[in-house]
Amino acid sequence: MKKLIISLTVLFVAIGAMADVDIAIGSKPFNMSITPDVAIYGQSVLIKGMTLSLWGENEQDSLALGIVNGSSGFSSGVDWAFALNYADNFTGVKWAVVNHNTGNTVGWDAGFLNYSSGAMKGVYTGIVNYVGRLKGVQFGLFNYVETGDSGVQIGLINIIDNNDEWFSDMPNQLAPWTLFVNWRF
């Protein structure tokens, strides 16, 4: 028990020391938060390293582990949440029950529900996938794209809203909606 207490004390002192070292102007290597307002560093600080959160929200280039991970601005890295990942613009990997993007996404989102109102370049794997503009692949039971630039949907129901009539422009596009597979190139 005594070794555990000493080890934890050394760990927390090391984390505290690391948190005071800037690795770039205005950035910190580590953040912990209970909410965005109850955190070692506030929402305006760029995190380049790692965040551990019940609910955190920072612009980041890091590994984020938590219940709810929020990424503001132009963030990148790996976000792994038990419930929700949300971002403005994100490059990297996001895994959670729900992944929500208000801007553009590049990479891989995996969850029950993946939503991006902006452009998505990469792969969405989930039960329900919704993308404003797609350049990539969607795997899910229900896949929806407002504007397909170039992409493939594989799932039970697949909708590419800007596809024309059924089979009218083969092989460049398949149909406005299909079962099992749909595409637009």
C-alpha positions in Angstrom: 0.0 0.0 0.0 2.9 2.3 0.9 4.5 1.7 -2.6 1.2 2.5 -4.3 0.8 5.8 -2.5 4.4 6.8 -3.3 4.0 5.8 -6.9 0.8 7.8 -7.3 2.3 10.8 -5.6 5.3 10.7 -8.0 2.9 10.3 -10.9 0.8 13.3 -10.0 3.9 15.4 -9.3 5.3 14.5 -12.7 2.1 15.3 -14.4 1.9 18.6 -12.7 5.5 19.4 -13.7 4.8 18.4 -17.3 1.7 20.5 -17.4 3.8 23.7 -16.6 6.1 23.1 -19.6 5.1 24.7 -22.8 6.0 22.6 -25.9 4.8 25.3 -28.2 3.7 28.8 -27.6 0.3 28.7 -26.0 0.1 24.9 -25.8 0.4 22.3 -23.0 1.2 18.6 -23.2 -1.5 17.3 -20.8 -4.9 18.3 -19.6 -7.4 16.7 -17.2 -11.0 17.9 -16.9 -14.3 17.2 -15.1 -16.1 19.7 -17.4 -14.7 22.3 -19.8 -14.8 24.9 -17.1 -13.4 22.6 -14.4 -10.0 21.6 -15.9 -6.3 22.1 -15.4 -6.3 24.3 -18.5 -9.3 26.1 -20.0 -10.9 25.8 -23.4 -8.6 28.4 -25.0 -5.4 26.3 -24.4 -4.1 24.1 -27.2 -3.3 20.6 -25.9 -0.5 18.8 -27.7 -0.1 15.4 -26.0 -2.9 13.8 -24.0 -6.2 14.7 -22.3 -8.2 12.7 -19.8 -11.7 13.9 -19.2 -15.1 13.2 -17.9 -16.1 16.0 -20.3 -13.3 18.0 -22.0 -13.2 20.6 -24.8 -10.0 22.0 -26.2 -8.3 22.5 -29.5 -5.9 19.6 -29.6 -3.3 17.6 -31.4 -3.5 14.7 -28.9 -4.8 11.5 -27.6 -8.1 12.2 -25.9 -9.7 9.7 -23.5 -12.9 10.3 -21.8 -16.7 10.1 -21.4 -17.2 13.1 -23.7 -14.4 14.6 -25.8 -14.9 18.0 -27.4 -12.4 19.3 -30.0 -12.6 22.9 -31.0 -11.0 24.7 -33.9 -8.8 22.6 -36.2 -7.9 19.5 -34.1 -6.2 16.3 -34.8 -5.3 13.0 -33.1 -7.2 10.1 -31.6 -10.4 10.7 -29.6 -11.8 7.7 -27.8 -14.9 8.4 -25.7 -17.4 6.1 -24.0 -20.3 8.4 -25.0 -19.7 11.3 -27.4 -16.9 12.9 -29.5 -17.7 16.3 -31.0 -15.6 18.5 -33.1 -15.5 21.6 -35.3 -12.9 20.3 -37.8 -11.0 17.1 -37.1 -8.2 15.0 -38.7 -7.6 11.6 -37.2 -9.6 8.8 -35.5 -12.7 9.2 -33.4 -14.4 6.2 -31.7 -17.5 6.7 -29.5 -21.1 5.8 -29.4 -21.8 9.2 -31.1 -19.3 11.2 -33.3 -20.6 14.6 -34.2 -18.8 17.1 -36.5 -20.0 20.6 -37.4 -17.1 21.2 -39.8 -14.9 19.0 -41.9 -13.5 15.6 -41.0 -10.5 13.6 -42.4 -9.9 10.1 -41.1 -12.0 7.4 -39.6 -15.1 7.8 -37.4 -16.5 4.6 -35.8 -19.6 4.5 -33.6 -23.3 3.9 -33.4 -24.0 7.3 -35.0 -21.5 9.3 -37.1 -22.6 12.8 -38.2 -20.8 15.4 -40.1 -22.5 18.5 -41.6 -19.3 19.4 -43.5 -17.1 17.4 -45.8 -15.8 14.0 -44.8 -12.8 12.4 -46.4 -12.1 8.9 -45.1 -14.2 6.1 -43.6 -17.3 6.1 -41.5 -18.2 2.8 -39.8 -21.4 2.8 -37.8 -25.1 1.9 -37.6 -26.2 5.3 -38.9 -23.8 7.5 -41.0 -24.7 11.0 -42.2 -22.4 13.2 -44.2 -22.8 16.6 -45.8 -20.2 16.0 -48.5 -18.4 12.6 -49.0 -15.1 11.6 -50.4 -14.6 8.1 -49.0 -16.5 5.1 -47.7 -19.5 4.6 -45.4 -20.1 1.2 -43.8 -23.4 1.0 -41.9 -27.0 -0.1 -41.7 -28.2 3.4 -42.9 -25.9 5.6 -44.9 -26.9 9.1 -46.1 -24.9 11.7 -48.1 -26.2 15.1 -49.1 -23.6 15.6 -51.8 -21.4 12.8 -52.9 -18.2 13.9 -54.6 -16.6 10.4 -54.9 -17.5 7.6 -52.6 -19.0 4.3 -51.9 -21.7 3.3 -49.4 -22.1 -0.3 -48.1 -25.1 -1.0 -45.9 -28.7 -2.0 -45.8 -30.1 1.4 -47.0 -27.8 3.8 -48.9 -28.8 7.3 -50.0 -26.7 9.8 -52.1 -29.0 12.8 -52.4 -27.3 14.3 -55.5 -27.3 11.1 -57.5 -29.6 11.4 -60.5 -32.2 8.9 -61.6 -31.6 5.2 -61.3 -28.7 4.0 -63.5 -28.8 7.2 -65.6 -25.0 7.8 -65.4 -23.5 4.3 -65.0 -20.8 3.6 -64.0 -20.2 7.1 -62.5 -23.2 6.8 -60.2 -25.7 4.1 -59.3 -28.9 5.6 -57.9 -30.4 8.1 -55.5 -30.9 5.2 -53.0 -30.2 1.5 -53.0 -30.1 -1.5 -50.9 -26.6 -2.9 -50.0 -24.3 -0.7 -52.1 -24.4 2.8 -53.7 -21.7 5.0 -55.2 -20.8 8.2 -57.0 -17.5 9.1 -58.7 
